Amino acid sequence: MQKNIVSLSVIAVITAILFTVSSCESGGNHTPTICFRITTDSVSYQSSYLTLPRDSTFNLFIAASKTGPDGILKTFKITKSVNGGADTTLMDANVTTQYYSQFYTYKAGDSGTVERYTFTIGNSENLYKSIEFVDTVR
């Protein structure tokens, strides 16, 4: 428990620094930034690829921010694909903020499946940034 709190504190500080640095850009298009951290049973990862046990629960912490001096974040979307199949939308939300962070909890599927989660953030300039997390279930 203590390890998770320390890990989350470090993530919060790094995220705050990234938000501050990214907001200093000037001119041109400003694609938003997005990052994530995964935790399972008191272990924290920043990898985009993990192998997790069947039916295990994992948490994803998502942090995103606008870049540049103007504008706001407008959209946030989560999709999931299993074994390379079509994307299923898990969440499609309108947001109106400069910074977005949230925890999401998911459960790994059946053994032998590959689950791909895609997180996409969009801003008021209609610029988008996506990141992916791929879970190979054992």
N, C-alpha and C positions, 0 to 999 in steps of 0.2 A: 504494500500500500504506500509506504513512504517513498519507495523507488518510483512509483507512478507519479506521485506528486512532484518529485524532483524533475522527472522527465518532462512532465507537462509544463512546469515552470520554465525549464530551459527552452522548450518549444515556444512558449509565449514570448520570451525575451527575444529569441531569434526572429520570430514573426514580426514583433514590434519594430525591430531594427530594419528588417526588409521593407516593411510598410513605410518607414521614415525615409529610407534611401530611395525607394521607388517613387515617392511623392516629390522628389527634388528634380525629376526630369522636366525638361521644357521643350515645347515645340513638337510637331509631328504627332503621329498616332500613338496612343498609349494603351497597349494590350494589358489587360488585368493580369495579376499574378495569382497563382494558386499552388498550395502545397498540402501534403497530408502526412499523418503519422498513424501507424497501426499498433494496437496493443492487444495482447492475448495473455491471459493468466499472469499478469504482472511483468511480462516481457514486452519491450517496446521496440518497434522496427521502423525504419524509414525506407525500406526497400519497396520497389514496385512489383516484386515477384516473391511470393511465399508459398510454401507447402504447409498446409494446415490439416490437422486430423478431422476426419468426418464428424459432422455435427458439433464442431467446436464453435464457440462464440468469439467474435473478434470485434474490436471497436476501431472506427476510423475517425480521426480528428481532422477536419478540413478547415483550412484558413485561406482566405482570399482577400485581395485588396485592389482598389483602383490604382492606376498609376497616372502620374501627371497632376497638374494643379487643378484641373477642372473635371467635372463629370462625376458619375456615381456608378455603382454596380447595379444592374437591372435584372439579370436572370441567373438562376442557378438550376442545373439539371443533373440528375444522377440516372445512369442507365446501367443495365446488367445484361451480359451475354453469357450463355452457358454452352460450352463445347463449340465455340465459333458460330453459334446460331445467331438469329436476329436479336437486336437490342430490345430489351423491355424497359420502359421508363418506370423507374421507382419513385422519382420525384421530379416535378417541373414547377418551379416557383418563381414568382416575381419578387425581387428584393429592391429596396431603395435605401442604399447605405454606401458608405465609403469602404467599410471593412465587413467581412462576413466570416464567422467561425461557428462550427457546430460539431457535435459528436454524433455519430451514427453507429448503431450496433446491428451486426448481421450474424447469421449462422452459416457455417460452411455446409455445403450440400453433401451428396453421396460420394463415396470413394470413386476415384477415377475421373471425376469431372474437373473441368477447367472453367473457373468463373472469372469474367472480366468486368470490373466496375469502372465506369468512366464518369468523371466529374467535370462539368463544363460551367464556367462562369462567363457572363457577358456584361459589357458595360454600356453606358449611354451613347457611345460612339459606334455601337454595333460591332465591336471587336470582341473576340472570344478566345479563351485559353482553356485547354483540356488537359487532364492528367488521367492516368489509368493505374489501377491496381489489379494484378492477376493472381488468383488463388488456385493452386493446383491441390485438389483434395486427395488425401491418401487414405 
